[in-house]
Amino acid sequence: MLRSALLVSLLSIPCCVRQCQAQSAPHAPFTAKQAELGKELVAKSVEIRKQITDMSAPAEPFKIMGNLYFVGVANGEAYLLTSPQGHILMGAAMENASERVQKNIESLGFKMTDIKAILLNHNHGDQSGGAAYMKQKTGAPVMAGFAEIPYLEHGMFNPPAFPPAPGANGGPGGPPPYPAVKVDRALFDGDVVKVGPLTVATFLIPGHSPASTTFAYTVKDGGKDYKVVEFCCWEYPDDLSRNGYITEASVRHTFETFRKLYPVDIYLETGAYAWSGILSQTSGTMVDRMSKLKTDNKLFVNREIFNEFSAAREVEFEEKIAKLNASK
């Protein structure tokens, strides 16, 4: 009997190992190897982010690829997709950087009044604080995920997952307000925004905020098409019960969306510290990396950045779900 029990135990070890290995790998098309490399990318982006001491500091605008330009601040936050029939501004940056973003747009030779749509990723002040200013200067309609609208139209930061202590961040229980902006179009999952020949697909990915919105579109450069995705933001707390926008269902929707977007040539986050062009460089400070991008924009083209981020975050999430279920 003892030998039989021991044999059963030994035979079960490979099965257990296989199950553990399966749990540590993301679903296709992403791989376990990509997940391991993705963990390194996450760590690298965190270290680079620490170098941005003033998120709203001035930044020099430049062409990312084709008809896509960076027009934002030190932390990223604002991108301009252009055409002869009108432009799309994605992100409005902070309230105190509004004039800087306008200057960046105009220094590239574009007119504010040629902007025909303003797309906001989420309702936080670093992304939408300048939206009212941009709308007033351009006359363009503002568009955002439907669940972001109540906050944008009151100039409010959505309640954070972990409320700060009273008086922190400039106010009781939360960050300071910013100028409210009237939203002209509510975006829903899969909606498309068109301006002349420009087409931007929008995907709602709740988590960082109630309906933070990923933008996907194609740019052409040197006769080649490049698929661009702008996403915000990676954050999956250990205790899912403390965030009203991050649930098992919503995160699984995130990964399903990623598979629809795959493959991605150029990966952008609202924060510049996680651009594919920044992370594809093997070394250098944030300033060094940004300088190289201005002279060699092909550094942006790296499909593995999106793949590895996606794979690593999926594994991270599955491990947290398993841990949470085991504690019940």
Secondary structure, DSSP 8 states (H G I E B T S, - for coil): -HHHHHHHHHHHHHHHHHHHHHHTS--TTS-HHHHHHHHHHHHHHHHHHTT-S-TTS----EEEETTEEE--BTTB--EEE--TT-EEEE----GGGHHHHHHHHHHTT--GGGEEEEEES-SSHHHHTTHHHHHHHH---EEEEGGGHHHHTTT-----SS---TTGGGSTTS----------EEE-TT-EEEETTEEEEEEE--SSSTT-EEEEEEEEETTEEEEEEEE------S-GGG-TT--HHHHHHHHHHHHHH-S-SEEEESBGGG-HHHHTSSS--HHHHHHHHHH-GGGG--HHHHHHHHHHHHHHHHHHHHHHHHT-
